[in-house]
C-alpha cells in the first residue's frame, strides 16, 4: 500500500514525497547514485529557464556499489573475468553492459558463461549468463557447434531458482535445440507458471524452426533448425509432419512430438479453483498450438480432436484462440460451446475478424436462440465467476449476430433482422440495433457500428428493408414496446420513407412515453412542411414557377 500521500498534494504534507512544487518533465538515475529530475520551471510560456534537481541520500555517499557502477559505466571491462563479475552487480545497467560485452566475445566466452550459468555467484549473474549465451547462439549460424555444451545446460530447466529456469527455457528455444524436446515437455508440469509459460514458448520455437517461421533476432536460414545431431535432420524437418511420420522420423535423430497431453495438463494445473488458467500460460499455449499448426497443417487436426473433448474450458479455449489467430473456419464450431466464455469468444472471433465463413452459424442464433448450455451456465453462475453478467453475455453475443446479418446482406437476413426487432425476449439494445441495421441497409456507413473500424459495404436495394420494417412495425411499436425501440422505428421509417408513414405516426401521437411523443411531432412537422411545398407548386402556374430564379436550369417541375 503506497499510502494516502500518493493523492495528497497539500504543500505542508511532506510524507512520502521526494520533491514538490515542480513541473517535472523527466527523471534519470545517474551513475554514482541518486536521482536527477528535470524541472520545467513554469507553464507553456517559454522562459528560457530550466533546472536539474539532483537528490541523493547522504548515508549512501560512500556506497561501494554506486562507485563501482559509476566506474564501469564510464569505462568498461578489462577482460572476460571482470565482465563476469560485473554480471552479479546490483545495478541493472552494469549487468546489461557486461552481458553484451561477453556476447560480443562470441565462442571465446561460451565456457566461462556456461560455468557462470551453472554455478554463478547469484541469480543475477546466472540469468545474464544465460541471456549472453542466447545472443551467441542466435548469432552463430553453424550447426552442431554448441550441441554438447547446450546438452550440459539442460539441467537448468529444473533449477531451484525459477528465474534461472525461465532463462534456460528461453536459451533452448533461441538456439532451436531440438534435443531439448523431451525436457521442455516435462517442464510443462513445473509448479511455477512463469517457468511453464517459458517452456511452452521455447518448445513453440522448435516447431517454428521446422516450419520456417522467422524467429526474431535469428540469423539462421529458414526451415533449418539448428543443433541437430544428424546433418540430414534439417532436410527431413523441412517436410510436412505427415510425411515425416510416414518416413519413421525417430530413426533420423531427435524429432518433435505434439505435446498435447502435457499442454492440457499445464493449463489445468495453472487454473485455480476451477477458474480461468493463468493468462500468461494460456497465451504461451496458444502460441504453441499456432506453431504446431504452422509446422503440421491439416495433419494436426486428429491430434487436436481429443483436446476439444476435454471438460476443462481452459483447454478448449486455447484451441479456440489458436484457431482465431490462424483465422480457421473451424472457429465457428465453438459458437455452441457449453461454456459462456468460449461461446462469446467464438462470436467475437467470427464477427470482429470478419470471418464470413462463420456468419451463417452466428446469425442463426437470432432465430434458434442463444446456445442453451452456455446460457444455462451463465445464468446459474455465482457473481464474479465470469467478467460479465448473464444479460451482458446475451447482449454481447446477440449484437454480433445482428451486425453479422447486416454485413452479409442477403434477403434472408432482412427477415432475420425483422424477427429480431420483434423478439421481446432479446435485450432492448439488440432489438434497437436490428432496426438500425434495416435503416442503414440501403447506404451502409463506412464506420462499423460495433468495432468502430472502416468497413466498405456496397449500396443495396431499399425495397427489402422497407418491407421488413413494415412487417415489424406493429410488434415493435405496439403496447409494451420499449421507448428506445419505438424511437428507433420512427427514425428508420423516416429514413426509408415507409408507406403510410403519416397514419403510423398519428397512431403514436398519444404514446405514453415523452421521448416517443417528442419524436413523432418533429417527424410530422417535417412531412407537413414538405406537403405544403408540393401543394404550392401544384396550385400555381408551372411555367411561371419554372422561370423563377430559384429553379435551376434543366429542372422540370411536375404537377402532382
N, C-alpha and C positions, 0 to 999 in steps of 0.2 A: 504494500500500500504506500503510494507516494506521499500521502498526507494531504490535508486540506490546503496547504500553502501553494499547491500547484495552481489553484484558481484564485488565490488571494493576491491581488495586485496593489494592496494598500502600501504607500511609501514607508509607513512605520513598521510593517511586517517584514522582518529580515530572515526569518527561519527558512532554511532550505533554498535560499536564493544566492546565486553566485554574484551577479551584477544586476542592477536595476536602474531605471531612469535612462535607458539607452534606446537606440534604434538599431539593433544588431542586424547585419546582413550576411555574416558568415562567421564560422568558427573553425579553428585549426589547432592541432596539437603539435607544437614544435619539438624538435629533438632537444633532449635535456629536461623534459617535463613541463608541466603547466599547461595552460590553455590560453590561446590568443583569440580575442573577439574583435571583429571589425565593426566599428560604430559609425552609422550614417550621420550622426550628429543631429540633423534636422530633417524636415519633411521633404516634399517633392522638389522644392526650390533648391537649385544647386548653389551652394555657398562656397564651394571650393575648399571646404574643410572636411576633415575626417580624422578619426582616431583609431589606433590599435591598442586595445587594453590587454595586458598580459597579467594573468593571475597565477600565482604559484603558492605552494604550501611551504612555509619556512622550514617545517620539520623534515621535508624531503630534499633540502638544498644539497646535501652531500650524498644522495642516494647513488649507490654504485651502478644499479641497473640503468638509471637515467643517464649517467655519464657514459656508460658503455654504448648505450643506444645512440647517443649523440656522436660518439666517435665512429661507430660502424656505419651509420647513415651518411656521415660526411666523407668517409674514406673508402672502406671496403674490407676485403678479407685477404690475408696474406697467402693462405693456402687452403686446401680442402679440409684439413683438420680444424682450422679456425671457423670455417663456414659451418661445419658440422656442429661445433659447439654453439654457434650463434642460433641454430635452429631450435635450441632449448630456451632461448631468451623469452622473457615475458612480453616483450613488445612485438606485436604482430608485424610491424613494418620491418624490423630486423630479421625476423624469421622468414618472411617472404623474400627479402633480398638475398638471404643465404640460400634459400631453396632455388631461386632462379640462377644463382651463381653456380651451384652444384649441377643443376640440369644442363647448363651450358658446357660443362666439362665432358658431357657425354659418357661413353663407356668407361673412362678413367675413374669416374665417381661411382659406378654401379656397386662395386663391392663394399666400399665404406657406407654407402647409403643403405644397402641391404642389411648390413650389420646394425646400423642405427635403427632401422625399422624393427628389427627383431629384438634388440636389447638396448634401446635408447635410454637416455637419462630421464626423460619424462615423456608424457603423452604428446606434448608439442613437437618434440624432436622426432618422434616416431611417425606422427602424421605427416609432417612436412617431408620427411624422407620418402614416404610412400608417394607423395604428390610429385616429388622430383623424379622418382623412378617412372611414374606415369608419363611425365614430359619426355623423358629419354625414350621410352617405348614408343610413343606417338611419333617421334621424330626419326626413328630408325626403321627403314623400310626393308632391311634384310631379314628374311625369315629365319627362324631357329636360333638366332644368335643368343637370346636370353632364355631359351626354353628351360634349361636346367635351373637357372637362377630363379625364374618365376615359380617353378615347381617347389623350390625350397621355401618360398614365401606363402604357400597355400595354407600353412598352419595358422597364419594371422587371421584367416576368416573366422576362426574360433577364439580369437583373443579375448581375454577378460575385459579389456577396455573397448566398449562399443564404438568409440570414435576411431580407434585403430582398425577395428573390423570393418567399419564403413569405408575407410580409405583403402583397405586391402581389396574389398569388393570392386571399388572403382578402378584400381590398378589392373585387376584381371579383365575387366571389361574394356578398358582403354587399350590394353595390349592384345585384346581379342584372343586370349589364351584359352583355346577350346579344351585343353586338358583339364581346366578348372570346372568343366561342366558338372560333374557329379558333386564336387564340393560346394559349388554355388547352390545347386538344388537342395543340398542338405541344409544350407544356411537359411533357406526359406522358413524353416521352423524355429529360427532364433527368437528368444523371448523379447528382444528389443525391436520395436517397429522400424527404427531408423536403419538398423542392420538389414532387416528383411527387405525394405524398400531398395537399399543399395544393391543387395544381391539380385533382386528382380531386374533392376535396370542394367546391371552388369551382364546378367545372362541374356537379356534382350540384345545387348550389343553383339554378342556372339552370333545371334541369328541375323542381325543387320549386316554383319560382315559377310555371311554366306549369301544373303540376298543381294548384296551390292549396294545397300543403302548407305549413303555417305555418313560418316561419323565426324562430328565437328573436331577440327584440330588434327585429323589423321592425314598423313601423307601417303598412306598405303593405297595402291591401286585398288579400284573397286572390284568386288567379287573374289577377293583373295584374302581370306582370314589368315592372320599371322600366327606364328608359334605352333604350327602343326608339326607332328612327329614325322609324317611322311610328306615328301615333296609332291606326291600325287594328290594329297588332300585338297589343295587349293583348286585343282581341276575338278575333282569329284564334288566338292562342296558348291560349285557353281551350278550344278544340275538341280532340277526340281526335286523336292523332297520325295515325291512318289517314285522317281527314277532311282534315287539313292537307296530307298528301301528295297526296291526290286533287285538292285545290284548287290545287296548284302553289305551295307555300309560299314558294319562292325569290323570287317576284315581289312579296312583301309585306314587303320589308326583311329584316333579318337573321333567320335561323332556326337552330334547333339540329339537330345531326346526332348520330346514335348513334355515339359514338367507340369502337366495339367493336374494330376492329383496333389502334388506338392503346392501348386498355386492355390487350389481350392482350400487346402488346409491352412495356408498362410492367411488367407482372408478371414476364415472363420475364427482363427486364433486372435487376430487383431481386433475383432469385434468384441466389445464388452457388453455383457448382459443382454445379448440378443439384439443389440443396436447396430448402427452402421459401422462398417470397417474403418480402420484408421485411414483418413483421406490420402495421406502420402503413400501408404501401402497400396491403396486402391488405384491411385494414379500410376504407380510403378507397374502394377499388374496389368492395367490397360495397355501401357506401352509395351509390355511383354507380349501380350496377345497380338497386338498390331505387328510387332516384329516377327512373330511366328507366322502370321498370315503373309507378310511380305516375302518370307523365305519359302513358305509351303503352298500358298494359294489355296485352291479349292480342296486340296487333299487334307487340309486341316479340319474341314467340317466333321468328318467322322470322329475325330478326337475331341472336338468341342461339344458334340451332342451330349455326352454324359454330364457336362457342366450345366447344360440347360435344364437337366432334370434334378439338379441339386435343390434341396429345400431352402437352403440359405440364400436369401435375395442378394447378399453381398457378392456371391459367386456369379449368379446370373447377371448382376448389374455390371460386372467387369466385362462380360461378353457383350452386353448391350452397348456399353460405352466404346468398346473397341469397334463394334460394327458401325457405330455412329462416326467414329474417327475415319473409318475406311469408306463411309457412305455406302454400305452394302444394303441391298433391298431387304435382306433378312431382318433389318432393324424393325420393320413393321410388325414382325411376329411377336414383339413384346407389347404391342398395344393392348392386348387382352391378358397381360400377366396378372397374376393374383396379388402382387404386391403393389400398393398405390404408387410408391416412389418409382418403380420400374415402368409402370404403365404411363405415368406422366412424363418420365424421361424419354420414353419412346415417342410420345406425342410431340414433345419439344424437338426431338431429332428430326422427325418426319416433316414437321411444319417449319421450324426455324431454319433448317438447312435446305428447304425446298426440295425434298426427296419425293418427286412426283410419283414414283412407283408405289409409295405408301399412302398416297392421298385417298384412294378408294377405301382402304381399311380404316383410315381415320374418320372419313366423312360418314361412313355407315353408322357410326355410333350416335349420330344425331337422330336416327330413326330407331335403331335397335336398343339404344340406351347405353349408359356407361358400363364398363367392364364389371360384371356382377361381383366377382370375387374381390377385386380391389375396392369396389365401393363399400362392400360389407366390412372389409377390414378397416378402412379409414374411418368409418362411422363408429366402429366399436373400439378404436384405438384410444388409449388414455391420452390426456392432454400432454403435449410435449413429445409424443412418440415420433411424430413427423413434423417437419418445418412448415406445415400448413394445416388448416382446419379442413373438415370434410367439405364445407361449402367452397372454400378456396380451391381445393383439389378439383371439384367438379367444374368450377369456373375456368381454371387454367386449362383443363383438358378440353372442354367444350368450345371455348373461344378459338382454340386452334383448329378444331374440327370445322367451325363456321368459316374461318378465314381460308381454310384449305378448299372448301366448296366454292368460295368466292373466287379464289385464284384459278381453280380448274376450269370453271366457267361453262359447264355443259348444261343442256336443257334440263337434265335430271337434277342438277344441283339447284336450279331455281325452285323446283318443288321441294327439295330438301330444306332450303332456307326458309321457304314459306311455312313449312310444318314446324321448323324450329322456332319461328316467331310466334306461332300459335301454341306451342307446348308450354302449358302452365307449370310443369314440373321443373323447367330449367330456370336458373337464376336470371334475374331481370337483365343484367348486362349482356348475357348471352343472347337473349331474345332481341334486345335493342341492336346489337351488332349484326344479327341476322337481317333486321330491317335495313340497317345502314348499308349492308352488302348489296341488297336489292336496289337501294337508292343510287349507289355508286357504280352499279353494274355497267351501264352504257359507256361511261367515260371514267375508267378507273384512275384514281390519283396516283402520282408517282411514288408517294411515300406509303409504305406498308403500314397498315393500322396497328399491328402487333409488334413487329420487330423495329419499326422506325427506319428501315433501310429502303433505299430506292429499289423499286421493282416495276419493270415495264410490262404492262398488260395491254393487249390491243383493244381498241374500241369495239363494243359489242352492241347488238341489237337491243333497242329499248322496249320492244313489244313484249318480250318474255318477262322481264321483271315487272312490267306494268300489270300483266295478268296475274303473276304470282302475288303481288302486293294486294291486288283486288281480292284474291281468294283469301288472304289472311286478314282482311280489314275487319270483319265482324268480330272474330275471335280476339283480335289484338287491340280493339278499341272499345269493346263492349264493357258491360258491368264487371268490375273486379279486375280489369286490366291495369297494370302498374302505370302511373302517370308518365314515367320516363318512356315507356313503350309507346303510349298514345302520342306523346310529343314527337317521338321519332317517326311514327306512322304519318303524322301530319306533314312533317318535313319531307319525307320520302314521296308522299302523294303530290306535293307541290313540285318537287324536282322532276318527277316522272309524268306530270300532267295527267293524273289519274282520271279516267272518265267519271262524270258525275261528282266532281270534287265539291261543287257548291252545296249539293244536298248532303253530302257526307259531313262537311264542316258544320252545316246548320244543325245537324243532329248532335254535335259536340258542343254547341254554344252554351249549353247549361250544364256542362260537366262539373262535377263537384270539386275537381282539382283546379286551383288558381293557375297553375302552370299550363294546364291544357287550355283553359279559357283565355289565357294571355296569348297563346299561340294561335288559336282559332280566329279571333278578330283581326289580328295582324294579317293573317292569310286572306281572310275575307275582304279586308280593305284593299289589298293588292289586286285581287281579282275584280273587285267592283270598279277600281280605277281603270283597269285595263278594259273593262266592258264599256265604260263611259267613253273612252277614247274611240272605240270601234263605232259606237252609235253616232258620235260627232262626224266621223268620216262618212258614215252611211247616209246621214241626213243632208249633207252638203253637196255641192257641185264637184264631182270627181275631177273634172277638167281644171276647175279653178284651183282645187287643192293640189293638183299635180304641178301647177305652175308656180306654187308658192316657193319662196327661197328655202324654206326648211326641208323641202323634199329633194333628196339627192337625184342627180341626173341618172336616168336609166331605171329608176324605181317606179313601178306601176302600182297605183292604188286600185283595190278591187272592192266593189260593193258586196257586203255580206248580209 
